[in-house]
């Protein structure tokens, strides 16, 4: 059986209709659509006929099909993390930077899934471990970013950064964000970090509202071992967030270690469109006046 996990952010009957169309198209192309158990009653209440949709628990999945935006892709990546199944993002939201197709192209995209006419690209992910009082207290991973944040609005975090076992700088801040190239167009971009092309393997560190002269974004090598320590003199506690989905509370003295994961996130690729074109389209960048390279005889 060829299973396809459907992940959707549908919250209206109109959006549930899109899920229904996707389900029918998957069946027509030899793929069995599946939904999480708690998603079936929610979508059924929106008018979706779930009688031909299987319930996903831990079955092997050939591909994940996301109907939504980047948040839904992060959810699919979490569900399929151990299976390493490629994910196809079909944008039904606003920006959808990680999506591969628009909803208008859904039919042809799913047809290509059925005939396996696609490539698979791999996105860098992060591994994170938290130590408190010398003991491992939390471990997780992230596709976009790991964020160390202060817990209380009125208090500041005191942190020190360590790179490959050597201290770099300490400062008070609202937090520190560690991003993959994929996440460089998300929270890190809003926080003033650079855009990193997806074919670059690197780690991006962006201090958030830091009180320091040396608190600029840093682009690190892919094998850099990064650590952030919440100093014991810190006025407040903090928390760690992975892709804004998984969190853990930090006490003063906590140590957060982040490095590139050996397990990347596979994504379905339907075209070889350049990342530059994607930036222009998603951010509506002005390119009027461009004439292109001069032709040579």
C-alpha positions as CSV (number, residue, x, y, z in Angstrom):
1,X,0.0,0.0,0.0
2,X,1.3,3.4,-1.0
3,X,0.3,5.8,1.9
4,X,0.3,9.6,1.7
5,X,-0.1,11.6,4.9
6,X,-2.3,14.7,4.5
7,X,-1.5,17.6,6.7
8,X,-3.8,20.6,6.5
9,X,-4.6,23.8,8.3
10,X,-8.1,23.9,7.0
11,X,-10.5,25.9,9.2
12,X,-13.4,26.5,6.8
13,X,-15.7,24.4,4.6
14,X,-14.1,26.0,1.6
15,X,-10.6,24.9,2.7
16,X,-12.0,21.4,3.6
17,X,-13.1,21.2,0.0
18,X,-9.5,21.5,-1.1
19,X,-8.5,18.7,1.2
20,X,-11.3,16.6,-0.4
21,X,-10.0,17.3,-3.8
22,X,-6.5,16.4,-2.8
23,X,-7.8,13.1,-1.2
24,X,-9.6,12.2,-4.4
25,X,-6.6,13.0,-6.5
26,X,-4.4,10.8,-4.3
27,X,-6.7,7.9,-4.6
28,X,-6.9,8.3,-8.4
29,X,-3.1,8.1,-8.5
30,X,-2.7,5.0,-6.4
31,X,-2.0,6.7,-3.1
32,X,-4.0,6.1,0.0
33,X,-4.7,9.4,1.9
34,X,-4.2,9.4,5.6
35,X,-5.0,11.9,8.4
36,X,-4.1,12.0,12.1
37,X,-6.8,10.6,14.3
38,X,-7.7,13.9,15.9
39,X,-7.8,15.6,12.5
40,X,-10.5,13.4,11.0
41,X,-13.4,14.6,13.3
42,X,-12.3,18.2,13.0
43,X,-12.3,18.1,9.2
44,X,-15.5,16.0,9.2
45,X,-17.2,18.9,11.1
46,X,-16.2,21.2,8.2
47,X,-18.0,19.0,5.7
48,X,-15.1,16.6,4.6
49,X,-16.2,13.1,3.8
50,X,-13.5,11.1,5.6
51,X,-14.9,7.6,4.8
52,X,-12.1,6.9,2.3
53,X,-9.3,8.4,4.3
54,X,-7.3,6.1,6.6
55,X,-6.2,7.0,10.1
56,X,-2.4,7.7,10.5
57,X,-0.7,6.2,13.5
58,X,2.7,4.8,12.8
59,X,2.3,3.3,9.4
60,X,4.9,3.7,6.7
61,X,4.3,6.7,4.6
62,X,5.6,7.2,1.1
63,X,5.1,11.0,1.0
64,X,3.6,13.8,3.1
65,X,1.3,16.2,1.3
66,X,0.9,19.5,3.1
67,X,-2.1,21.8,2.3
68,X,-1.2,25.0,4.0
69,X,1.8,27.1,4.7
70,X,5.2,26.8,6.3
71,X,3.7,26.1,9.8
72,X,1.9,23.1,8.4
73,X,5.2,21.9,6.7
74,X,6.9,22.1,10.1
75,X,4.1,20.0,11.6
76,X,4.5,17.4,8.8
77,X,8.2,17.3,9.3
78,X,7.6,16.6,13.0
79,X,5.2,13.8,12.2
80,X,7.5,12.2,9.6
81,X,10.8,12.8,11.3
82,X,11.7,9.2,11.9
83,X,10.4,8.0,8.6
84,X,12.4,10.3,6.4
85,X,9.5,10.5,3.9
86,X,9.7,13.5,1.5
87,X,7.2,16.3,2.0
88,X,5.3,18.2,-0.8
89,X,4.1,21.6,0.3
90,X,1.1,23.0,-1.6
91,X,0.5,26.6,-0.6
92,X,-3.0,27.5,0.5
93,X,-1.9,30.2,2.9
94,X,-0.1,33.6,2.4
95,X,3.6,33.3,1.9
96,X,4.3,29.6,2.1
97,X,8.1,30.0,1.5
98,X,8.8,26.3,1.8
99,X,5.9,25.2,-0.4
100,X,6.7,23.8,-3.8
101,X,3.3,24.4,-5.6
102,X,0.4,26.7,-5.5
103,X,-3.1,25.3,-4.9
104,X,-4.0,25.9,-8.6
105,X,-1.3,23.4,-9.5
106,X,-2.4,20.8,-6.9
107,X,-3.8,18.3,-9.4
108,X,-0.7,18.1,-11.6
109,X,1.6,18.0,-8.5
110,X,-0.3,15.0,-7.1
111,X,-0.2,13.3,-10.5
112,X,3.5,13.5,-10.4
113,X,3.6,12.0,-6.9
114,X,1.7,9.1,-8.2
115,X,4.1,8.5,-11.1
116,X,7.1,9.4,-8.9
117,X,8.1,12.1,-11.3
118,X,9.9,14.3,-8.8
119,X,13.3,14.9,-7.2
120,X,14.0,15.0,-3.5
121,X,16.0,17.8,-1.9
122,X,17.3,17.8,1.7
123,X,17.0,20.7,4.2
124,X,19.5,21.1,7.1
125,X,18.0,20.5,10.6
126,X,19.3,21.3,14.1
127,X,19.8,19.1,17.1
128,X,19.4,20.7,20.5
129,X,20.2,19.5,24.0
130,X,19.6,21.3,27.3
131,X,21.6,20.5,30.5
132,X,20.6,21.7,33.9
133,X,22.7,21.0,37.0
134,X,25.0,18.9,34.8
135,X,22.2,16.5,33.7
136,X,20.6,16.2,30.3
137,X,17.1,17.7,30.8
138,X,15.7,18.1,27.3
139,X,16.6,17.2,23.7
140,X,14.8,17.9,20.5
141,X,15.4,19.1,16.9
142,X,14.3,22.0,14.6
143,X,13.9,22.6,10.9
144,X,13.7,26.4,11.1
145,X,15.2,27.6,14.3
146,X,16.0,27.0,18.0
147,X,15.2,30.1,20.1
148,X,16.4,30.9,23.6
149,X,14.0,33.5,25.0
150,X,13.4,35.2,28.3
151,X,10.3,34.1,30.1
152,X,9.3,37.4,31.7
153,X,8.7,40.5,29.7
154,X,10.1,42.8,32.4
155,X,13.3,40.9,32.9
156,X,16.5,40.4,30.8
157,X,18.4,37.2,30.1
158,X,22.2,37.2,30.7
159,X,23.8,34.7,28.3
160,X,27.3,33.7,27.1
161,X,28.0,32.3,23.7
162,X,30.5,29.5,23.2
163,X,31.8,28.3,19.8
164,X,33.7,25.0,19.5
165,X,34.5,25.0,23.2
166,X,35.7,28.7,23.4
167,X,33.8,31.7,24.8
168,X,32.8,34.4,22.4
169,X,30.8,37.0,24.2
170,X,28.3,37.6,27.0
171,X,25.5,40.1,27.1
172,X,22.0,40.8,28.3
173,X,19.2,40.3,25.8
174,X,15.7,39.2,25.0
175,X,17.1,36.0,23.6
176,X,19.3,34.3,21.0
177,X,18.0,32.7,17.8
178,X,19.9,29.8,16.0
179,X,18.6,29.2,12.5
180,X,19.1,26.9,9.6
181,X,19.3,28.3,6.0
182,X,15.6,27.3,5.7
183,X,14.8,29.4,8.8
184,X,16.7,32.4,7.6
185,X,13.6,33.6,5.8
186,X,11.4,33.2,8.8
187,X,11.9,34.5,12.4
188,X,15.6,35.2,11.8
189,X,14.8,37.4,8.8
190,X,12.3,39.4,10.9
191,X,15.0,39.8,13.6
192,X,17.5,41.3,11.2
193,X,19.4,38.3,10.1
194,X,20.7,37.7,6.5
195,X,19.0,35.4,4.0
196,X,21.1,32.2,3.4
197,X,20.6,30.3,0.2
198,X,19.4,26.7,0.8
199,X,22.4,25.2,-0.9
200,X,24.6,26.7,1.8
201,X,25.2,24.5,4.8
202,X,25.6,26.9,7.7
203,X,24.3,27.9,11.1
204,X,22.9,31.4,11.7
205,X,23.0,33.1,15.1
206,X,20.9,36.2,15.7
207,X,21.0,37.9,19.2
208,X,17.6,39.4,20.0
209,X,17.6,43.0,21.4
210,X,21.1,42.5,22.9
211,X,22.7,45.1,25.1
212,X,26.2,44.8,23.6
213,X,28.5,46.3,21.1
214,X,29.3,42.9,19.5
215,X,25.9,41.4,19.0
216,X,25.6,41.2,15.2
217,X,24.2,38.1,13.4
218,X,26.9,35.4,12.9
219,X,27.1,32.9,10.1
220,X,28.9,29.8,11.3
221,X,30.3,26.7,9.6
222,X,28.0,23.6,9.5
223,X,30.0,21.6,11.9
224,X,30.3,24.4,14.5
225,X,29.4,23.3,18.0
226,X,27.4,26.1,19.5
227,X,26.5,26.5,23.2
228,X,24.5,29.1,25.0
229,X,24.6,29.4,28.8
230,X,22.1,31.3,30.9
231,X,24.3,32.9,33.5
232,X,23.5,32.3,37.1
233,X,23.5,36.0,37.7
234,X,20.6,36.3,35.1
235,X,17.7,38.3,36.5
236,X,15.1,35.9,35.0
237,X,14.6,32.4,33.8
238,X,14.3,31.6,30.1
239,X,12.8,29.0,27.8
240,X,13.9,27.2,24.7
241,X,11.6,26.8,21.6
242,X,12.2,24.5,18.7
243,X,10.3,25.7,15.5
244,X,7.8,27.4,17.9
245,X,6.3,23.9,18.5
246,X,8.3,22.2,21.2
247,X,9.5,24.1,24.4
248,X,11.3,23.7,27.7
249,X,11.8,26.0,30.7
250,X,15.3,27.0,31.6
251,X,16.6,28.0,35.0
252,X,19.7,30.3,35.5
253,X,22.8,28.2,34.9
254,X,21.2,26.1,32.1
255,X,23.3,25.2,29.1
256,X,21.9,24.8,25.6
257,X,23.9,23.0,23.0
258,X,23.0,23.3,19.3
259,X,24.6,21.6,16.3
260,X,23.7,20.6,12.8
261,X,21.8,17.3,12.7
262,X,22.9,14.3,10.7
263,X,19.3,13.7,9.8
264,X,18.1,16.2,7.2
265,X,14.5,16.9,6.1
266,X,13.6,15.5,2.7
267,X,11.4,17.7,0.5
268,X,9.7,17.0,-2.8
269,X,11.1,19.1,-5.7
270,X,8.9,19.5,-8.8
271,X,11.1,22.1,-10.6
272,X,14.6,23.5,-10.8
273,X,13.4,27.1,-10.3
274,X,16.1,29.3,-8.7
275,X,15.9,30.5,-5.1
276,X,16.3,34.0,-6.4
277,X,13.0,33.7,-8.3
278,X,11.3,32.3,-5.2
279,X,12.6,35.3,-3.1
280,X,11.2,37.7,-5.7
281,X,7.8,36.0,-5.8
282,X,7.3,35.4,-2.1
283,X,8.5,38.8,-1.0
284,X,7.1,40.7,-4.0
285,X,10.5,42.3,-4.6
286,X,10.7,45.1,-7.2
287,X,12.7,43.9,-10.2
288,X,11.3,46.4,-12.8
289,X,14.0,47.8,-15.1
290,X,16.0,44.6,-15.2
291,X,17.0,43.7,-18.8
292,X,19.2,40.7,-18.1
293,X,22.6,39.9,-19.5
294,X,23.5,41.4,-22.8
295,X,23.3,38.9,-25.6
296,X,26.6,38.2,-27.4
297,X,26.9,36.9,-30.9
